[in-house]
Amino acid sequence: PHWDAVIRELPLPVVKLDDSRSWSETCALIQHASLHLGIDSVCSHIAAAYRTPAVVVFGSTSPAISGHPTATNLSAGPAQCHPCFIEDSYTNGHRFGEKCPVGGCAQFVPHERVIQTAKNLLTMKLSVCLIVKNEEACIAACLESVKEADEVIVLDTGSTDNTEQVVTALNQANVTFIKDAYQWCDDFAHARNAALAYCTGDWILNIDADETLAPCSMEI
């Protein structure tokens, strides 16, 4: 019942993990989930191993230490709860026969905080940033490999070939081609910073026009 208010507010279908699922099924579900929501148990650390974004409602450790950088620990409760001495039933298939002395750790985390944290992770935006000059031979493959990003900023620093025409022909909705806005000053860091100023994402990936990402990279 504690989770019902949270689940109703999440913008995605919810799959519950319980003892009826095999470990292989559990791992597969966590691996491909958009978000893992739970307590600090084996499942949360599986999420870290797969780098699945996670909201951990309570726990003595955080998956962010060894896994996805967006893992968020919402630890709360009395001092005796750190670390928790009552194992989650899913960890070893049973409880240790002890009753939680504080009535359950999750009660200390407001529903609103869990919901907002989860929504923030689910709506994080990825920007891909390129600085380019005379990249007509390779830029199409690069942009194709990042077509699933929320936005792609391409800052042209003075191309004299068909770079702009190639980008335009792709008709890729997430691409913004910027020309005549930057004068090259023989400083890659300066140009990169100029391009970053156009990015609006929570995360920014810098990539060269002659590079491509493997298909699985955008999932990560």
N, C-alpha and C positions, 0 to 999 in steps of 0.2 A: 504493500500500500504506500510506503514511503516514496517509491519511485513513480507511482502513477501520475502525480502532478507534473513531474519532470518529463516523462515520456510523452504526455499529451501535448507538450509545447515544442517538441523537437520536430524540425521540418523534414525528416526522413523516416522511412519505415524502420521499425525497431525489431531486432531479433534478440530474444532472451537466451542467455547461456545458462544451462542447468545441468544436473547430473545425468539427464537422459541422453546427452550428446557424447559421442566418443571424442577422444582427444584429437584425433585427426580432423574431425568435423569442426571442433572448437577452434583449432589452429587456422583452418581454412577460412572460417567466418571472420575471425579477428584480422587475418592477413588482408582480406579484401574489404573490410569495413571502412566507411568514411570516418568513423569515430568510435572509440571504445570508451564506455562509461561504466565505472565499477569501483570497487574498493581495492585496497592494496593487496592483491592476491596473485596467484600464479598467472591468471588471465591478464592482469595489468602488465606483467613483465613479458608475457608473450606479445602483447601489443608493442612493447618497447623493442623487442627483438625484430619485429616486422616493421618497425617505425610507423605504426598506425597511430595517428593523433589520439591522445587519451586524456580524459578527465578522471582523475582518481579522487574519489570523494573523501577517503580517509586512508592514512597509512603512514608508516614510519620511514618509508623510502619512496623515491619518485622515479618513475620510468624515464623521466627526462635526463637522468644521470647517464643512462646507458642506451637510450633509444631516441625516439622522436623529440626534437627540440621543443615541440609545442605541447608535450605532455605537461599537464597542469595538476599539481597536487593541492587539494583543498583541505588539508589537515586541520582538524579542530578538536576540541574536547579537553578534558582534565589532564593534568600532567601524567597521571598513572596510565594514560592511554598511549603513551609514546615510549616504546613501541607497543602495539596491541598484542596482548597475550592470548587472545581468543582467535584461533585460526579460522579463516573463512572455510565454510563447509566444502567448497569446491577444491580447496588446496590438496587435501589428502583423502577426500571422500567422506569425511566424518568430522564432527566437532569433538573437542576433547572432554565433553561432558561438563564444561564450566559455563555458568551464566554470566553474561556481561554485567558488571556491577554498575554501569552508568546507563543501562537501558538501550544500548545501541549507538555506535559512533556516528552513524549518518544523521542522527537527529540534530547534531550540532552544526550542520551545514545547511543554511537556508535554501529552499528550493530555488528561489530567484537567482541565487549566486551560481548554482549548478547550471541552470538553464542558460544564463547569460554567457557563462564560460564556454559551454558546449556550442552555442550559436556563434560565438566569436571564432572558434576553431573551424566550424563548418563553413563560415563565410570568408575565411582568409583568402586574399587575392594575391595571385602570383604575376609579377611583371617580369618580362624578359627584355634585356637591354643590349643593344648593339651599337657600336660606332663603326661606320663603314666608309670606304672609299674605293671605287672601282672594283666592285665585288660581283659583277654580273655573272661570272662563271660559277659561283658557288652559293650565292645567297638564297636561291630558291630552295635548295635542299635543306639549308639551315632553318629557314622559316617553316618549311613543311614539318620539321621535327619538333617544333615548339607550337604547333597550331592549337594545342589544347590549353595553352596559357591564357590567363584572363586578358592580358594585353602584351603587345610586343612593341617596344619603342625602337625605331631605327633612326639614328641620327647620322645624316650624311655630312661628311666633312670636306666635300668638294669633288665628288665623282665627275669624271669626264666621259665615262662609258655609259652603258645602258642599265646601270644598277636600278635607277628609279623605274624605268619601264618594266624591268623584270618583276620588281616588287608589285607594281600596279597591276600587271597581268595576272598575278596570283589571286587578286581579289579576295585577300584573306581579311576577314572582318576584324580580327583582333590586332591588326598591324597598323601602326601610325608611322608614316614616313615623314621625317622632318628634314627639310633642306633649306639652304640659304639662311639658317638661323645660327650657324656657328662657323667661325673663321679659325681654321687650323693654325695652331701656334707651336707645333712640334712638341706637344706635351700630351701623351696618352692619358695620364691621370686627369688632367684638366678637361679633356674631351669627355672622358668617362663621367666625371662629375656633372658636366653639362647635360649629358644624356640622362643621368639619374634624376635630374630635376624634373624631368617630364613624367617619371614613373609614379603611379599612384597605388601600387600594390603594397601589401603587408610584407611580402617577401620579394626580393629582386635577384634575378639570375643574370649575371653578365656572361655573354657568350660572344665568340668571334664569328664572323660570317662564314669562315671556312670550317667551322665546327658543326657537328650535328649531335643531337641527343639520341640515345637508344630509346626504343619505344617504351620500355618500362620506366624510364627515368621520370616521365611526367607523372606517373602514378605516385612515385616517392615524393 
